[in-house]
Amino acid sequence: MHILHLTDLHYQTNNPFQKNLIAALLADLKSNGSSPDFVVFSGDLVKNPDDPEIYSHFRKEFLTPVQDIDLLDFLSEQFSDFSSTLEGYVRPLAWADRLEKLNLLPAKKEDSVAFTDSINKQLTGDMKAETRDEAVDQKEPTNDVRPLIKRPDTEHILLLWIQTLRAYTVSLKNLENIPKAQKEHHLQKILEGWSTVMLYSCILFKEIVEKRTLQIGPVTFKINLPDTLDARILRLIFLHIPVYITDVVRRDLGSQKLALQLRNNGIAKTLSESFLQTSLYADLKLDEYLGQLAKFRDRASENNSHIFLEFMLIKLRDIFLRLGLAFHEQEAFLRMAGQLSADIKGLTGDDHQREVDRYVVDLRKRDQVQRLKDNIR
């Protein structure tokens, strides 16, 4: 048991000596890797007990940081445990090709079944249930295993896994008094978790389209889709899945306190994680966010991943329509979107430049229409 005893602190606000003392004490506790089980005070805790805000100020400056020392590590361990359990239930997913390898060809109107089948086959492989079970029993990795994830135990652990990931994510956003290295460690783990959510969501796309339902724990969502599905519409819906995940990450993790870590391109280990990291940086419009977008574009091009170029293009359109653009950022932002469009189409030279110009003009028109709608409202 770890007990911290403080006596006759005579705490007061704006006291440089006490600030340094508390900072040193917190640093010592963090270096030990755990917060105390009990904090005992004796003598005079504060200098002026008649100050109505002195105790809340002391809690904020000292007690809360002491409690926070273990919180992130606790949530990290919980999330890791749930991740391991979930991976055991749906082990073949761990063998699937990464999302960045997906080749999403242009869809024809009548090819909805072929379109969803192509996605599932690329992400998980496609084989008979008997062959799949045999491969799982052998515990040998193969790229041709289709996971069976529709099981009660899987659904239960999936809900706990997502809830813990969200709690872990929000905690990192709200905790300030942790070292830079720990922030980077937890950020990478959280990005990895959300990239897995993104992958699982894309894998579930075919089943959701076919059954028109999505069940998360005890909650069942009914999806209202027409009887005859246009594959082109399905393609557009699929491309918005990762963009929706970035919106959830923005709500749970969006904080300028993490600007330094979000600029660190060495944190993201995969293109999926880099997409989430760059999207959050752009959503917050942090310093030189256009430069970060350019770096992601280069990374996606180097990996020959047109699918992530498409994801990012849709993300930029979302930012453009949702937040608008300041005058000084308009030209660079619009040209970045145009370059992504030209890259996706595989254009080079003069054709590439013409596509950039066309796309910029189109986005400017859309901005004018949006402003007109806002004025009418």
N, C-alpha and C positions, 0 to 999 in steps of 0.2 A: 504494500500500500504506500502511495506517495502523498505526503502531506506537506503543504506549503504554509508556513507560519510567518505572518507579518505583524509587527508590533509598533505602535506609535508612529504611524506613517504620516499623520497630519497632512493628508492630501489636500491640495488646492490647485485650482486651474492656473494655467500659464506660469507654472514654476519650472524654469529650465532644468534645475537640478533633479527634480522629481521626474520630469520627462525622460531625462537621460537614464535615471535609475530604473524606471519601468521598462524602457527600451532594452537595457542591458539584461534585466530579469527575464523578459520575454525571449530574448535571444538565447539565454542560457537554457530556458525550458525547451525551446525548439531544438536546440542542439542535442538534448537528451532524447528527443523523439516522442515525448508524451506529455500530456497535461497532468497536473496533480489530481488525485482523487478527491481531496478536500483542500479548501483554502480557509485557514483560520486566522482571524484578526483579533488582536488584543490591544489594549490601550486606546489611544485616540486615532480613529481611522481617518477623520477629516479635520481640517483646521477650523472650518466654520460650519457647524452642524445646522445653523439656521438658514443656510443657503438652500433653497428648495430644489435646485438642480444639481447640487454637488454630488449626490449619490448616483444619479443617472449618468452624470458625466464620468464618474469613476468606473461605473459598470462598462460604459462604452470604451474607455481608454485602456482598461486593464482586464476586467473579468471576461468580457466577450472574447478578446483575443486569446486569453488563456484557454477558454472552452473550444475555440476554433482550431487549436493545434491538432487535435485528434480527429476533427469532424471529416475533413477531406480524406484522410487515410482510412477512416471507418467506411465511408461511402465507397471508396475505391475498392476496398476488400470485398464489400458486399456485392458490388457490381461484378467483380472478377469471379466471385463464387457463382452468381447467377449465370454469367456468361459461360462458364465451364459446364454447368448443368445443362443449359440450353444446347450447347454444342454437342453434348453427349446424346441428347434426344434427337437432334437433327444433324448427326455427324456428317452426312454427305455434303451438307452445305459448306463445310470447311474445305471440301475438295473442289468446289465449283470454281470455274474461271472467274477472275475478278471482273467487276462491272465495266471497267475501262476497256476490256477486250471485246465488248459487245459490238457487233456490226449491225446497225439498224438501217436496213435498206429502205428506199422509198416504197410506200405501201400503195397498192391499188385498191380501189373502192370495194371490190368484192372479195378481197383476200383477208378478211378479218381473222379467220381460224388459222390460216397459214402464218399470219403475222404474229399472233400470240404464241403459236407453236414454236416459231423460230426463236423468239425471245427465251422461252423456257428451255429449249434444247441447248442454246448457247450458254445459258447461265448455270444449268444443272445437269445437262446430258439428258438422254431419253432412253429408257429401257423398261422391260417388263418388271412388274413388282417382284416376281420370284428372283430374277437376276439381281435386282437391286438389293434384296434382303441377303442374298448370298454374298454379294460384295461387301455389305456392311459387316456380316459375320466374320468375314476374312480379315477385317480391319486393315485392309490395304488400300491406299489412296488410288483413286481412279477418277478421270474426268467424265465418265459416262454413268454417273449415279444420279438418279432423280430422287430428291429427298421427299419423305413422307412426313409432313409437318402438321397434318390435321389430326391431332390426338389431344385428349383432355389434359394430360400431364404437360404437354408442350404448350398448350394455350395458357395454362395457369402460370407456368414459369416465364412465358413470354411477357405476360402482363407485369409480373414482378420485376423482370429485367428492364422493361421500358420505364416503369415508375422509378426504379432505383437510378437509372441513367439520367432521368430528368432531375431528380433530387441532387445528384452528383453535379450535374451541369449548373444548376442554379446556385449551388453552394460555392462553386469556383467563382462565379460572377460576383457574388456578394462578399467574399472574404478578401480582405486587402492585406492583412498583416502576415503574409507568408512569403518566403524567399523566392526569388526569381526562378531558381532551378526547380523548385517544387511546382510553381505555376506551370512551367513548361512541361513537366512530367504529367501533371494531371490534365493539361490541355490536350496533349497527344493522346492520352488514354480516352478522353471524352470524344475527340474527333474520330478515333478508331471505332468507338461504340456507335456513334451516329452514322458512320459510313457503313457499318453492318446493318443498321436499321434501313438504310437506303437500299442496300443489296437485297435484304429480305423482302422489302416492299415491292421491289421490281420483280422478284421471283413469284410473289403472290399475285401479280397482276393478272395472269391468265386465269387463275382460279376465281378471282373476284369478278372478272368479266363474264365467265361462264355461269357462275352461280348467283351473281347479282347480290351477294352478301359479303360482309366482312365482320368477323367475330373477334373481339379482343376481350378476353376474359369473359365476364358475364354479359357484356354488352354486344348486341348484334346490330350492325348497320345495314340497311337495305339500300342497294344502289339502283337508282331508277334509270335504266337504259332502254332504248328502243329494241324491239324484237330483231330487227335487221340492223347490224352494226356496220358502219363504214370504217374500213381499216385505216383510212387517213385520219379520221377523228380519234380512233384508238391510238394511233401513233402520237398525236398531239397530247392526248391525256397522259400517255406513258412518259413523254418527255417532261411533263410537269411534276412527276413524282419527286425527283431529287430537288426541284425548286421548292416544293412544299416543305420538304425536310429542312431546307435552309431557313425557311420562315420560322419553323419550330425552334431551330438552333438560335436564330436571332432573338426570339422572345426569351429563351432560357439563358442564353450566354452573352447577349449583346451588351457590352460595357466597354467604355473607353479605357477603363482601368487595365484591360488586357491588350492594349494597343501594341506594346512592345513585343509581347509573345505572339500576337497575330501576324506581326511583320516578319517573324523568324521563319524563313522558308525551310529550315532544317527540321522543324517539328513534324510536319506531315510526312509520313513514310510512303503513302500511296497517293495515286492521283485522286481517288475518292476523298481522302482526307484533305488534300490540297484544295479540292473544289469547295468543300465546306468551309475551310479556313479563309480562302480568298473571298468567297461569297459573303461571309460575315464581315470581313474587313471592308468590302465595298458597301454592304448594307449600312454600316456605320459611317461611311464616307470619311474614313480616317485619312491622315496625311498621306499624300502620294498613292491613293488607292488605285489610280489608273495605272501606275507603274506595277503594282501587284497583279492587276488583271493582265498586263502584258506578259509578266513572268509566267502566269498560269497558262496563257495561250501558248507560249513557247514550250512549256513542259508537256502540254497535251499534244502539241504537234510533234515533239520529239518521240512521244510514245505512240504516235500514229493513231490517236484516239479521237475520231470524229464525233463520237457520241458525247464526249465531255465538252467538245467545242459547241455542240448543239445545246447541251445543258446550260452552259455559261451564257450563250446568246439569249436564251429565254430568260435567264436570270437578269441580264442587263435590261431587257425590255421591261421586266417587272420593276426594277429599280427606277427606270426612266419614267414610267407611267405613275408609279406610286410616290416617288419623292421629287420628281422634276429635276432640273439641272440649273445650277448657277451659271451666269453668263461665261465666267472664266473657264468652266469645265466642259461646256457644251461641245466644242469642236473635237477635243480629244476623246470624249466619251462616245460620241456618235461615230467617229472614225474607228474606234476600237470595235464597236458593234458591227460596222461594215466589214472590217477585216475578218472578223469571225465568220460572217456570212459567206464571204468570198473563199475563206479557207475550207469551210464545210462543202462548198460546191467544187472544190479542187481546182479553182481558177488560178492562173498565173499571169504575170506580165500585164499588158493593157486590159485584158479581160478582168483581172483581179481589181484593178483600179476603177474600172467602170462599175463593177458590182459595189465597191465601197461607196462611190458617189451616189449610186441609185439608192442604196440602203439609207444613207444619211438623209437624203431628200424625203424618203418615206417616213422616217422617224420624226423629222421636223413637222411634216403634215399631221402625224398622229398627235404630236404635242399641241399643235394649234387646235385640233378637234377637241382634245381633252380640256384645254383651257376654255373653249367655247361652252362645253357641257357644264363646267364648273360655274361659269358666269350665269348660265341659264338657271341653275339651281339656286 
